[in-house]
């Protein structure tokens, strides 16, 4: 069971909490391009997609090729759909961030 699917705090897996945090942006919806291994597609589709991805989508890698290739693909999709001046935030799901508002304040100030 990969670490992003573990519920370490009792309120959802690390991946679920990451999606919730991204959806909690106070200044508007943020499309979420969720990158995952194809072997976890069923779990992502059943556990994560029902939360909503704010117009984004899951992107499943058939073979892991490190983060750069997956981020490049998500970037191209985002630019195509939302324009060249769109800001992109790469967020791993294996972090514990307890305050969504403080997270977004930090991102927006950056």
C-alpha positions, 0 to 999 in steps of 0.5 A: 500500500503506497504511502500516499494511501495511508491514513496517518491521522484518522481523517483521510489518506495523505492523498485525500488530504492533499486534494482537500487542501488544494480545493480549500483555496480561498481565492477561487477554484484551482484545477487539479491535475492529479498524477499517479501510476496507472496501477493505482487508477482504480483506487484514484478513481474510486477514492479521489475523483469523487472529491472533485478536481476543480476542472482538472483530471487524473493523469495516469503514467503507464510506467514511472519515469520520475517526476519531471516527465509527469509534471511536464505533461500536466504543465502542457495540459494546464497551459493548453486549457488555461493559457500561458500565463497560468501559474503552476504549483507542484504539490507532493502528497506525502507532506503533513500540512495541518492548516489549509489557510496558512498553506494558501497564504504562503503560496499566494505570498510567494 
